[in-house]
Amino acid sequence: MKRLLLVTLFLTTVYLFQSTSAMAQGASLDTRALREDYSRLQSQLADLLEAHNALKSELSKLRSEVRLLRAETSTKD
C-alpha cells in the first residue's frame, strides 16, 4: 500500500511538472507571437503614416493648382 502511494505521488509530481513547463512554454510562445504582431503593426502604421503624409502633400499641390486655374479663368471673364 505504501509503495502504491509513493508511485502515485511520484507520477502526480511528474505530471504536474510537465504540465507546468508546457504552460510556461506556451506562454513564452504567446508572448513572442504578440511581440511579432506588435512589431508588424508598428511597421504597417509607419507605412500608413508615410502614405498619408504623401497624400496630404499631393492634395495640397492639387488645391494650389485649382486655385491658380480658377484665378486664370476669372481674369479671362
matplotlib code that plots the C-alpha trace (Angstrom):
import matplotlib.pyplot as plt

x = [0.0, 2.8, 4.6, 1.3, 1.0, 4.6, 4.3, 1.1, 2.7, 5.7, 3.6, 1.4, 4.5, 6.0, 2.7, 2.4, 6.0, 5.4, 2.1, 3.7, 6.6, 4.3, 2.2, 5.3, 6.5, 3.0, 3.1, 6.5, 5.3, 2.3, 4.5, 6.7, 3.8, 2.3, 5.7, 5.9, 2.3, 3.1, 6.2, 4.4, 1.6, 4.1, 5.7, 2.3, 1.4, 4.7, 4.0, 0.4, 1.6, 4.1, 1.4, -0.9, 1.7, 2.4, -1.3, -1.7, 1.2, -0.3, -3.7, -2.1, -0.4, -3.7, -5.5, -2.9, -3.3, -7.1, -6.7, -4.4, -6.8, -9.7, -7.8, -6.8, -10.4, -11.8, -9.4, -10.3, -14.0]
y = [0.0, 2.3, 1.6, 2.4, 5.7, 6.6, 5.6, 7.7, 10.7, 10.4, 10.1, 13.0, 15.2, 14.3, 15.1, 18.5, 19.5, 18.5, 20.5, 23.5, 23.5, 23.1, 26.0, 28.2, 27.3, 28.1, 31.5, 32.2, 31.4, 33.6, 36.4, 36.1, 36.0, 39.1, 40.9, 39.9, 41.1, 44.4, 44.9, 44.1, 46.5, 49.2, 48.8, 48.9, 52.0, 53.7, 52.8, 54.2, 57.4, 57.9, 57.3, 59.7, 62.4, 61.9, 62.1, 65.3, 66.8, 65.8, 67.2, 70.5, 70.7, 69.9, 72.6, 75.1, 74.2, 74.5, 78.0, 79.1, 77.7, 79.5, 82.7, 82.4, 81.7, 84.5, 87.0, 85.8, 86.6]
z = [0.0, 0.9, -2.4, -4.3, -2.6, -3.3, -7.0, -7.2, -5.6, -7.9, -11.1, -9.9, -9.3, -12.7, -14.4, -12.6, -13.6, -17.2, -17.4, -15.7, -18.1, -21.1, -19.8, -19.4, -22.9, -24.3, -22.5, -23.9, -27.4, -26.9, -25.8, -28.8, -31.1, -29.5, -29.9, -33.6, -34.1, -32.4, -34.5, -37.7, -36.7, -35.9, -39.3, -41.0, -39.1, -40.1, -43.8, -43.5, -41.9, -44.7, -47.3, -45.5, -45.5, -49.2, -50.0, -47.9, -49.9, -53.2, -52.1, -51.2, -54.6, -56.4, -54.4, -55.3, -59.0, -58.7, -57.1, -60.0, -62.6, -61.0, -60.8, -64.5, -65.6, -63.5, -65.1, -68.6, -67.9]

ax = plt.figure().add_subplot(projection="3d")
ax.plot(x, y, z, "-o")
ax.set_aspect("equal")
plt.show()
